[in-house]
Structure formats: structure tokens, C-alpha cells
């Protein structure tokens, strides 16, 4: 298995969904009731979910004054990018232990509920401030490219990588 294949298998929909839900809970908690259907649409066709987000606004509540644009597709996209970046870093230290071990290590790194314990034997290398800054900067850049206002892009990036700053 090549490193890329291991990363693709390590960063599965459930892991992306869990991390993105955590970020949406922190940045747009009013979206949580819509998170599941929005994430299902996203995983069915990520490109279309992002195009739809750009084309349309989701109407909530009563009247046109209750219009918002969902953050969920952007959170899912950026969670995917962040996880793949960190999975690549873990893959270098995990060696041949494979995608399952990397996925377990990522879950522990982000303090997500474990789905399996097979990543328990993977040593999680310390993430340097430089690496964390690079991951955060990449998340902000991607969010801005997806038309998120700068303040919201920074808030989302902080929500996604913030757990990595504080010890478990």
C-alpha cells in the first residue's frame, strides 16, 4: 500500500464527519439540526454540495429574513484537508501499520470518540508550532477560496485545529 492509499483509507467519511461536526458545534451551533442531511449530500457529491452552497441559500424559519448559507459543506471540505495533511505526517511515523492505525491515531489526536483501538500502538509524534501554523493557514486559505468571510474562515480553522494546541 502506498502512502497516498493509506491516507485515503485513514481519512474516511466517519472521521471527517466527526471532526467537522465538532467544528460546526463550535462555530455555527444553529446548523447542528441540519448537519446530518447536509453531510449526506456532501458525501454523495462533494463538488455539487459546494456548488449548491455557492448557488443557493438555504432558507430556515419563516420569511426571507431568515436566510443563511450553510457552513457545513465548507467545514467538511476543510476537515478533509486538515485530516489528510495530518495523516500524511502520521503515515511517515506509522510506517507499515496502515490506514486503520493512522485513523485511530487521528481520532486520539482530535479527541474524537474511538471507533476502534487499533491505532493505540501508533506513536503520535508531537506536532510542532510550525506544522500547526501551516495546517491552520491552509485551512483559512481553503475556507476563503470557498467564499467564507475572513472572520468566519479564521473561526472555523481555529475550531478544527484548536484541540491540537491544548494537551489531552
Secondary structure, 3 states (H helix, E strand, C coil): CCHHHHHHHHCCHHHHHHHHHHHHHHHCHHHHHHHHHHHHHHHHCHHHHHHHHHHCCEECCCCHHHEECCCHHHHHHHHHHHHHHHHHHHHHHHHHHHHHHHHHHHHHHCCCCCCCCCCCCCCCCCCCHHHHHHHHHHHHHHHHHCCCCHHHHHHHHHHHHHHHCCCC
